[in-house]
Amino acid sequence: MVSHVEDYPTDTVAGLEVNTLADGLFHVATWIFLLAGSITAITAWRQGRLAPSWSFHVGLVLVGWGVFNLVEGIVDHHLLGIHHVRDDAGSPSSWDVAFLVFGALLVVGGWLLHQCGLAAMERQRAESSAPASVDPRPH
């Protein structure tokens, strides 16, 4: 939610509509950035400027998602108290902590996946630049 403002308090239908619209627009913007980044990466692959494996790319996407969740969760849920993951729950802070844990898992898992993709790319680069071995035995 955006927050409680005088014209649109969050305990009214109008306030909930405005907050839901703002949240939806925010999420549309994040998906546009994700799409733009993916299109940029695919374009670079096709032009031969970048050749990461799927794990390299997906790992970084997961890291970005996790970092976003951590920043949004710490700033909006804990520091500013603008909203919680579940304001309707009996214990909204437990949902907020679970959101942070999920964000941290995304960062760690995404980084590990990215590192696997990076290692595969380095192996591929080393194999393609290594001189071909010549078998001196007659065939």
C-alpha positions, 0 to 999 in steps of 0.5 A: 500500500502507498500509505494512509493519506488524508484524502484516501485513508486505508480503512475506506474502499476509496483508500484501498482502491488507490493503494491497490492501483498504486501497488499494481502500477509499481509491479507493472513497472518492475515487470517492464524492467525485467522484460527490458533486461531480458530483451537486452540480454537476448539481443547481446547473445544474438550479437555475440557480445554476451553468451551466458548460460541460462543459469548465469541469467536466471541466477542474476534475475533471482538475485535481483528479485531477492535484493528487491524483496530485502530492500522493500521489506526492510524499508517499507515494512520495518523502517517506515512501517508503510505496510506489511505483507499481511495487514489482515493477519494476527501477526503481520510481523511474522509475515514480514520476517518470512518475506525477508527470509524468502528474499535472502534465500532468493539472493543466496540461491540465485548467486549460487546458480549464477556462479554455476553458470559463470563456471560453465562459461569459463570452462567453455571459454577455456575449451574453445581457446585451448589448442587442439591436441594432436594424436601422434599415433597413426590412425 
